[in-house]
Amino acid sequence: MSEHVIRIPERFDFGYHKEFTEQYQRLLAENNVTEIELEFSRVGYLDSSALGMMVLLQKKAKSQNVSIRIRGPKESTKEILQIANFDQLFDIS
């Protein structure tokens, strides 16, 4: 299993869109990727555009049989993800 990490910044909003998209597109273009990990330990703020970017990533990854895992969210961030039912789309640990 090949695992790759995208380290999410403290502020995850539309300002991070281009970089986030470039990172996951690069990873999805690699044939050996089976899982992408979103490192959330620094995230203190995320907005609806971040949630939208994550849904788009999930759809693209699923079509290529790549799983997405969210690792290390702070309690407040984890609560937002759970309210949005992202715990049903992603493995959150």
N, CA, C and O atoms as CSV, one atom per row, in Angstrom:
chain,resi,resn,atom,element,x,y,z
A,1,MET,N,N,0.843,-1.181,0.000
A,1,MET,CA,C,0.000,0.000,0.000
A,1,MET,C,C,0.883,1.237,0.000
A,1,MET,O,O,1.815,1.352,0.796
A,2,SER,N,N,0.585,2.132,-0.876
A,2,SER,CA,C,1.343,3.369,-0.961
A,2,SER,C,C,0.520,4.509,-0.368
A,2,SER,O,O,-0.627,4.722,-0.762
A,3,GLU,N,N,1.100,5.235,0.571
A,3,GLU,CA,C,0.391,6.303,1.257
A,3,GLU,C,C,1.083,7.629,0.999
A,3,GLU,O,O,2.310,7.717,1.015
A,4,HIS,N,N,0.298,8.638,0.766
A,4,HIS,CA,C,0.841,9.967,0.505
A,4,HIS,C,C,0.103,10.974,1.365
A,4,HIS,O,O,-1.087,10.814,1.637
A,5,VAL,N,N,0.812,12.017,1.796
A,5,VAL,CA,C,0.276,12.969,2.759
A,5,VAL,C,C,0.180,14.355,2.148
A,5,VAL,O,O,1.095,14.817,1.467
A,6,ILE,N,N,-0.958,15.018,2.407
A,6,ILE,CA,C,-1.123,16.436,2.100
A,6,ILE,C,C,-1.271,17.122,3.445
A,6,ILE,O,O,-2.222,16.860,4.181
A,7,ARG,N,N,-0.332,18.001,3.768
A,7,ARG,CA,C,-0.371,18.728,5.033
A,7,ARG,C,C,-1.217,19.992,4.866
A,7,ARG,O,O,-0.860,20.904,4.120
A,8,ILE,N,N,-2.327,20.021,5.567
A,8,ILE,CA,C,-3.273,21.120,5.455
A,8,ILE,C,C,-2.827,22.254,6.384
A,8,ILE,O,O,-2.450,21.993,7.526
A,9,PRO,N,N,-2.863,23.515,5.913
A,9,PRO,CA,C,-2.413,24.635,6.747
A,9,PRO,C,C,-3.419,24.983,7.845
A,9,PRO,O,O,-4.523,24.440,7.886
A,10,GLU,N,N,-3.026,25.885,8.722
A,10,GLU,CA,C,-3.868,26.289,9.843
A,10,GLU,C,C,-5.212,26.843,9.379
A,10,GLU,O,O,-6.243,26.612,10.010
A,11,ARG,N,N,-5.187,27.568,8.281
A,11,ARG,CA,C,-6.419,28.154,7.730
A,11,ARG,C,C,-6.731,27.443,6.407
A,11,ARG,O,O,-6.066,27.670,5.397
A,12,PHE,N,N,-7.739,26.594,6.430
A,12,PHE,CA,C,-8.124,25.814,5.255
A,12,PHE,C,C,-9.372,26.463,4.662
A,12,PHE,O,O,-10.495,26.213,5.103
A,13,ASP,N,N,-9.145,27.306,3.647
A,13,ASP,CA,C,-10.250,28.012,3.002
A,13,ASP,C,C,-9.929,28.154,1.511
A,13,ASP,O,O,-8.994,27.531,1.010
A,14,PHE,N,N,-10.705,28.971,0.814
A,14,PHE,CA,C,-10.529,29.083,-0.631
A,14,PHE,C,C,-9.137,29.566,-1.023
A,14,PHE,O,O,-8.684,29.286,-2.133
A,15,GLY,N,N,-8.460,30.273,-0.153
A,15,GLY,CA,C,-7.097,30.730,-0.433
A,15,GLY,C,C,-6.118,29.581,-0.643
A,15,GLY,O,O,-5.051,29.777,-1.225
A,16,TYR,N,N,-6.467,28.393,-0.177
A,16,TYR,CA,C,-5.611,27.211,-0.314
A,16,TYR,C,C,-6.058,26.330,-1.482
A,16,TYR,O,O,-5.467,25.278,-1.727
A,17,HIS,N,N,-7.089,26.752,-2.194
A,17,HIS,CA,C,-7.687,25.938,-3.248
A,17,HIS,C,C,-6.686,25.488,-4.304
A,17,HIS,O,O,-6.587,24.297,-4.600
A,18,LYS,N,N,-5.949,26.426,-4.869
A,18,LYS,CA,C,-5.031,26.093,-5.968
A,18,LYS,C,C,-3.973,25.096,-5.517
A,18,LYS,O,O,-3.736,24.090,-6.186
A,19,GLU,N,N,-3.340,25.374,-4.389
A,19,GLU,CA,C,-2.287,24.479,-3.903
A,19,GLU,C,C,-2.834,23.096,-3.558
A,19,GLU,O,O,-2.219,22.083,-3.891
A,20,PHE,N,N,-3.985,23.052,-2.895
A,20,PHE,CA,C,-4.606,21.788,-2.525
A,20,PHE,C,C,-4.928,20.960,-3.767
A,20,PHE,O,O,-4.616,19.771,-3.834
A,21,THR,N,N,-5.554,21.603,-4.744
A,21,THR,CA,C,-5.930,20.919,-5.978
A,21,THR,C,C,-4.703,20.397,-6.716
A,21,THR,O,O,-4.702,19.263,-7.195
A,22,GLU,N,N,-3.662,21.215,-6.809
A,22,GLU,CA,C,-2.435,20.776,-7.484
A,22,GLU,C,C,-1.822,19.581,-6.778
A,22,GLU,O,O,-1.351,18.653,-7.434
A,23,GLN,N,N,-1.820,19.588,-5.438
A,23,GLN,CA,C,-1.230,18.478,-4.692
A,23,GLN,C,C,-1.997,17.180,-4.916
A,23,GLN,O,O,-1.397,16.141,-5.192
A,24,TYR,N,N,-3.330,17.239,-4.799
A,24,TYR,CA,C,-4.048,15.974,-4.940
A,24,TYR,C,C,-4.085,15.494,-6.384
A,24,TYR,O,O,-4.094,14.288,-6.627
A,25,GLN,N,N,-4.107,16.413,-7.349
A,25,GLN,CA,C,-4.077,15.974,-8.749
A,25,GLN,C,C,-2.757,15.283,-9.070
A,25,GLN,O,O,-2.726,14.283,-9.788
A,26,ARG,N,N,-1.671,15.823,-8.532
A,26,ARG,CA,C,-0.363,15.202,-8.732
A,26,ARG,C,C,-0.341,13.794,-8.129
A,26,ARG,O,O,0.160,12.855,-8.748
A,27,LEU,N,N,-0.888,13.656,-6.918
A,27,LEU,CA,C,-0.915,12.345,-6.273
A,27,LEU,C,C,-1.813,11.361,-7.021
A,27,LEU,O,O,-1.452,10.196,-7.188
A,28,LEU,N,N,-2.975,11.819,-7.469
A,28,LEU,CA,C,-3.888,10.924,-8.188
A,28,LEU,C,C,-3.337,10.513,-9.551
A,28,LEU,O,O,-3.753,9.496,-10.105
A,29,ALA,N,N,-2.407,11.293,-10.091
A,29,ALA,CA,C,-1.800,10.948,-11.380
A,29,ALA,C,C,-0.782,9.820,-11.237
A,29,ALA,O,O,-0.422,9.179,-12.225
A,30,GLU,N,N,-0.317,9.573,-10.013
A,30,GLU,CA,C,0.637,8.488,-9.765
A,30,GLU,C,C,-0.118,7.168,-9.690
A,30,GLU,O,O,-1.152,7.071,-9.029
A,31,ASN,N,N,0.397,6.170,-10.363
A,31,ASN,CA,C,-0.289,4.869,-10.424
A,31,ASN,C,C,-0.239,4.083,-9.130
A,31,ASN,O,O,-1.106,3.243,-8.888
A,32,ASN,N,N,0.766,4.336,-8.283
A,32,ASN,CA,C,0.946,3.502,-7.093
A,32,ASN,C,C,0.212,4.030,-5.862
A,32,ASN,O,O,0.358,3.451,-4.786
A,33,VAL,N,N,-0.561,5.090,-5.973
A,33,VAL,CA,C,-1.247,5.672,-4.816
A,33,VAL,C,C,-2.525,4.890,-4.516
A,33,VAL,O,O,-3.389,4.737,-5.379
A,34,THR,N,N,-2.632,4.399,-3.280
A,34,THR,CA,C,-3.835,3.708,-2.849
A,34,THR,C,C,-4.553,4.472,-1.742
A,34,THR,O,O,-5.734,4.244,-1.483
A,35,GLU,N,N,-3.824,5.385,-1.088
A,35,GLU,CA,C,-4.415,6.170,-0.010
A,35,GLU,C,C,-3.756,7.536,0.046
A,35,GLU,O,O,-2.543,7.670,-0.116
A,36,ILE,N,N,-4.574,8.539,0.277
A,36,ILE,CA,C,-4.064,9.895,0.506
A,36,ILE,C,C,-4.500,10.290,1.905
A,36,ILE,O,O,-5.666,10.162,2.277
A,37,GLU,N,N,-3.540,10.769,2.661
A,37,GLU,CA,C,-3.813,11.199,4.024
A,37,GLU,C,C,-3.819,12.721,4.071
A,37,GLU,O,O,-2.888,13.370,3.593
A,38,LEU,N,N,-4.864,13.280,4.646
A,38,LEU,CA,C,-4.938,14.716,4.862
A,38,LEU,C,C,-4.516,14.967,6.303
A,38,LEU,O,O,-5.245,14.633,7.237
A,39,GLU,N,N,-3.350,15.551,6.480
A,39,GLU,CA,C,-2.804,15.834,7.808
A,39,GLU,C,C,-3.454,17.118,8.318
A,39,GLU,O,O,-3.158,18.211,7.836
A,40,PHE,N,N,-4.344,16.971,9.301
A,40,PHE,CA,C,-5.184,18.064,9.780
A,40,PHE,C,C,-4.728,18.651,11.116
A,40,PHE,O,O,-5.430,19.493,11.676
A,41,SER,N,N,-3.583,18.236,11.639
A,41,SER,CA,C,-3.212,18.625,13.002
A,41,SER,C,C,-3.034,20.130,13.193
A,41,SER,O,O,-3.175,20.627,14.310
A,42,ARG,N,N,-2.730,20.857,12.128
A,42,ARG,CA,C,-2.542,22.307,12.252
A,42,ARG,C,C,-3.820,23.104,12.000
A,42,ARG,O,O,-3.869,24.295,12.308
A,43,VAL,N,N,-4.846,22.475,11.450
A,43,VAL,CA,C,-6.042,23.201,11.033
A,43,VAL,C,C,-6.808,23.748,12.243
A,43,VAL,O,O,-7.236,23.000,13.122
A,44,GLY,N,N,-6.964,25.068,12.258
A,44,GLY,CA,C,-7.750,25.717,13.294
A,44,GLY,C,C,-9.003,26.346,12.717
A,44,GLY,O,O,-9.921,26.706,13.453
A,45,TYR,N,N,-9.039,26.479,11.395
A,45,TYR,CA,C,-10.179,27.101,10.717
A,45,TYR,C,C,-10.398,26.413,9.391
A,45,TYR,O,O,-9.454,26.194,8.631
A,46,LEU,N,N,-11.649,26.069,9.112
A,46,LEU,CA,C,-12.011,25.605,7.780
A,46,LEU,C,C,-13.400,26.122,7.474
A,46,LEU,O,O,-14.233,26.271,8.369
A,47,ASP,N,N,-13.643,26.396,6.200
A,47,ASP,CA,C,-14.942,26.940,5.802
A,47,ASP,C,C,-15.600,26.037,4.779
A,47,ASP,O,O,-15.096,24.960,4.461
A,48,SER,N,N,-16.732,26.493,4.269
A,48,SER,CA,C,-17.497,25.663,3.342
A,48,SER,C,C,-16.737,25.378,2.051
A,48,SER,O,O,-16.930,24.323,1.446
A,49,SER,N,N,-15.881,26.292,1.622
A,49,SER,CA,C,-15.106,26.013,0.404
A,49,SER,C,C,-14.123,24.869,0.646
A,49,SER,O,O,-13.867,24.071,-0.255
A,50,ALA,N,N,-13.573,24.786,1.854
A,50,ALA,CA,C,-12.680,23.668,2.187
A,50,ALA,C,C,-13.449,22.355,2.157
A,50,ALA,O,O,-12.955,21.348,1.650
A,51,LEU,N,N,-14.658,22.373,2.703
A,51,LEU,CA,C,-15.480,21.161,2.683
A,51,LEU,C,C,-15.789,20.757,1.248
A,51,LEU,O,O,-15.774,19.573,0.913
A,52,GLY,N,N,-16.069,21.746,0.402
A,52,GLY,CA,C,-16.328,21.462,-1.006
A,52,GLY,C,C,-15.119,20.871,-1.708
A,52,GLY,O,O,-15.251,19.946,-2.510
A,53,MET,N,N,-13.946,21.403,-1.410
A,53,MET,CA,C,-12.713,20.874,-2.012
A,53,MET,C,C,-12.498,19.428,-1.595
A,53,MET,O,O,-12.050,18.603,-2.391
A,54,MET,N,N,-12.821,19.128,-0.343
A,54,MET,CA,C,-12.647,17.767,0.154
A,54,MET,C,C,-13.632,16.803,-0.508
A,54,MET,O,O,-13.281,15.661,-0.805
A,55,VAL,N,N,-14.860,17.261,-0.739
A,55,VAL,CA,C,-15.850,16.415,-1.422
A,55,VAL,C,C,-15.388,16.130,-2.847
A,55,VAL,O,O,-15.489,14.999,-3.323
A,56,LEU,N,N,-14.887,17.147,-3.517
A,56,LEU,CA,C,-14.388,16.958,-4.882
A,56,LEU,C,C,-13.223,15.970,-4.903
A,56,LEU,O,O,-13.167,15.092,-5.764
A,57,LEU,N,N,-12.299,16.111,-3.961
A,57,LEU,CA,C,-11.191,15.160,-3.854
A,57,LEU,C,C,-11.726,13.758,-3.626
A,57,LEU,O,O,-11.275,12.814,-4.274
A,58,GLN,N,N,-12.680,13.606,-2.717
A,58,GLN,CA,C,-13.240,12.285,-2.415
A,58,GLN,C,C,-13.833,11.641,-3.664
A,58,GLN,O,O,-13.615,10.455,-3.915
A,59,LYS,N,N,-14.577,12.414,-4.445
A,59,LYS,CA,C,-15.194,11.869,-5.658
A,59,LYS,C,C,-14.134,11.425,-6.662
A,59,LYS,O,O,-14.244,10.346,-7.245
A,60,LYS,N,N,-13.125,12.240,-6.864
A,60,LYS,CA,C,-12.065,11.891,-7.821
A,60,LYS,C,C,-11.267,10.689,-7.329
A,60,LYS,O,O,-10.939,9.795,-8.108
A,61,ALA,N,N,-10.960,10.670,-6.043
A,61,ALA,CA,C,-10.190,9.560,-5.486
A,61,ALA,C,C,-10.979,8.256,-5.559
A,61,ALA,O,O,-10.436,7.214,-5.924
A,62,LYS,N,N,-12.258,8.321,-5.212
A,62,LYS,CA,C,-13.092,7.110,-5.235
A,62,LYS,C,C,-13.150,6.513,-6.634
A,62,LYS,O,O,-13.145,5.291,-6.788
A,63,SER,N,N,-13.206,7.359,-7.648
A,63,SER,CA,C,-13.263,6.859,-9.020
A,63,SER,C,C,-11.982,6.129,-9.415
A,63,SER,O,O,-11.969,5.369,-10.383
A,64,GLN,N,N,-10.900,6.364,-8.658
A,64,GLN,CA,C,-9.630,5.692,-8.925
A,64,GLN,C,C,-9.288,4.673,-7.842
A,64,GLN,O,O,-8.153,4.201,-7.768
A,65,ASN,N,N,-10.262,4.333,-7.006
A,65,ASN,CA,C,-10.061,3.384,-5.905
A,65,ASN,C,C,-8.962,3.812,-4.941
A,65,ASN,O,O,-8.190,2.989,-4.451
A,66,VAL,N,N,-8.909,5.108,-4.682
A,66,VAL,CA,C,-7.968,5.666,-3.718
A,66,VAL,C,C,-8.767,6.105,-2.499
A,66,VAL,O,O,-9.760,6.821,-2.628
A,67,SER,N,N,-8.337,5.679,-1.323
A,67,SER,CA,C,-9.052,6.085,-0.110
A,67,SER,C,C,-8.431,7.357,0.462
A,67,SER,O,O,-7.250,7.640,0.258
A,68,ILE,N,N,-9.255,8.113,1.183
A,68,ILE,CA,C,-8.827,9.362,1.791
A,68,ILE,C,C,-9.003,9.234,3.297
A,68,ILE,O,O,-10.054,8.817,3.784
A,69,ARG,N,N,-7.949,9.602,4.025
A,69,ARG,CA,C,-8.004,9.545,5.488
A,69,ARG,C,C,-7.642,10.916,6.039
A,69,ARG,O,O,-6.704,11.556,5.565
A,70,ILE,N,N,-8.383,11.360,7.033
A,70,ILE,CA,C,-8.091,12.612,7.717
A,70,ILE,C,C,-7.431,12.242,9.039
A,70,ILE,O,O,-8.006,11.512,9.847
A,71,ARG,N,N,-6.214,12.752,9.255
A,71,ARG,CA,C,-5.475,12.382,10.457
A,71,ARG,C,C,-5.247,13.598,11.351
A,71,ARG,O,O,-4.858,14.667,10.880
A,72,GLY,N,N,-5.493,13.422,12.631
A,72,GLY,CA,C,-5.097,14.372,13.644
A,72,GLY,C,C,-5.858,15.675,13.759
A,72,GLY,O,O,-5.267,16.683,14.147
A,73,PRO,N,N,-7.175,15.701,13.432
A,73,PRO,CA,C,-7.863,16.984,13.569
A,73,PRO,C,C,-8.017,17.395,15.033
A,73,PRO,O,O,-8.193,16.552,15.912
A,74,LYS,N,N,-7.948,18.693,15.277
A,74,LYS,CA,C,-8.232,19.221,16.606
A,74,LYS,C,C,-9.704,18.949,16.898
A,74,LYS,O,O,-10.493,18.734,15.979
A,75,GLU,N,N,-10.069,18.960,18.167
A,75,GLU,CA,C,-11.441,18.626,18.555
A,75,GLU,C,C,-12.464,19.533,17.879
A,75,GLU,O,O,-13.500,19.050,17.423
A,76,SER,N,N,-12.197,20.837,17.805
A,76,SER,CA,C,-13.146,21.769,17.189
A,76,SER,C,C,-13.301,21.491,15.692
A,76,SER,O,O,-14.404,21.571,15.152
A,77,THR,N,N,-12.201,21.166,15.034
A,77,THR,CA,C,-12.239,20.850,13.607
A,77,THR,C,C,-12.951,19.518,13.376
A,77,THR,O,O,-13.737,19.376,12.439
A,78,LYS,N,N,-12.671,18.562,14.228
A,78,LYS,CA,C,-13.316,17.250,14.119
A,78,LYS,C,C,-14.827,17.390,14.283
A,78,LYS,O,O,-15.596,16.715,13.599
A,79,GLU,N,N,-15.244,18.259,15.182
A,79,GLU,CA,C,-16.671,18.486,15.403
A,79,GLU,C,C,-17.341,19.036,14.141
A,79,GLU,O,O,-18.442,18.613,13.787
A,80,ILE,N,N,-16.678,19.977,13.464
A,80,ILE,CA,C,-17.217,20.526,12.213
A,80,ILE,C,C,-17.347,19.421,11.170
A,80,ILE,O,O,-18.363,19.327,10.481
A,81,LEU,N,N,-16.322,18.591,11.057
A,81,LEU,CA,C,-16.352,17.490,10.091
A,81,LEU,C,C,-17.496,16.521,10.401
A,81,LEU,O,O,-18.152,16.020,9.488
A,82,GLN,N,N,-17.731,16.258,11.685
A,82,GLN,CA,C,-18.806,15.341,12.067
A,82,GLN,C,C,-20.174,15.958,11.820
A,82,GLN,O,O,-21.092,15.268,11.375
A,83,ILE,N,N,-20.324,17.244,12.103
A,83,ILE,CA,C,-21.604,17.924,11.848
A,83,ILE,C,C,-21.943,17.861,10.356
A,83,ILE,O,O,-23.104,17.706,9.978
A,84,ALA,N,N,-20.907,17.985,9.514
A,84,ALA,CA,C,-21.095,17.922,8.057
A,84,ALA,C,C,-21.188,16.481,7.545
A,84,ALA,O,O,-21.250,16.255,6.336
A,85,ASN,N,N,-21.198,15.506,8.464
A,85,ASN,CA,C,-21.259,14.072,8.135
A,85,ASN,C,C,-20.054,13.595,7.335
A,85,ASN,O,O,-20.150,12.613,6.598
A,86,PHE,N,N,-18.927,14.276,7.472
A,86,PHE,CA,C,-17.729,13.857,6.762
A,86,PHE,C,C,-17.144,12.580,7.347
A,86,PHE,O,O,-16.327,11.921,6.703
A,87,ASP,N,N,-17.551,12.227,8.551
A,87,ASP,CA,C,-17.095,10.958,9.129
A,87,ASP,C,C,-17.709,9.773,8.388
A,87,ASP,O,O,-17.287,8.634,8.586
A,88,GLN,N,N,-18.709,10.036,7.531
A,88,GLN,CA,C,-19.273,8.968,6.698
A,88,GLN,C,C,-18.572,8.897,5.342
A,88,GLN,O,O,-18.642,7.874,4.660
A,89,LEU,N,N,-17.902,9.971,4.952
A,89,LEU,CA,C,-17.170,9.998,3.682
A,89,LEU,C,C,-15.694,9.637,3.841
A,89,LEU,O,O,-15.077,9.069,2.940
A,90,PHE,N,N,-15.148,9.976,4.997
A,90,PHE,CA,C,-13.706,9.838,5.224
A,90,PHE,C,C,-13.443,9.046,6.507
A,90,PHE,O,O,-14.252,9.043,7.435
A,91,ASP,N,N,-12.306,8.386,6.530
A,91,ASP,CA,C,-11.810,7.772,7.750
A,91,ASP,C,C,-11.125,8.899,8.530
A,91,ASP,O,O,-10.146,9.475,8.055
A,92,ILE,N,N,-11.629,9.209,9.708
A,92,ILE,CA,C,-11.056,10.293,10.521
A,92,ILE,C,C,-10.422,9.674,11.748
A,92,ILE,O,O,-11.085,8.985,12.523
A,93,SER,N,N,-9.122,9.926,11.923
A,93,SER,CA,C,-8.426,9.370,13.098
A,93,SER,C,C,-7.512,10.395,13.721
A,93,SER,O,O,-6.847,10.106,14.716
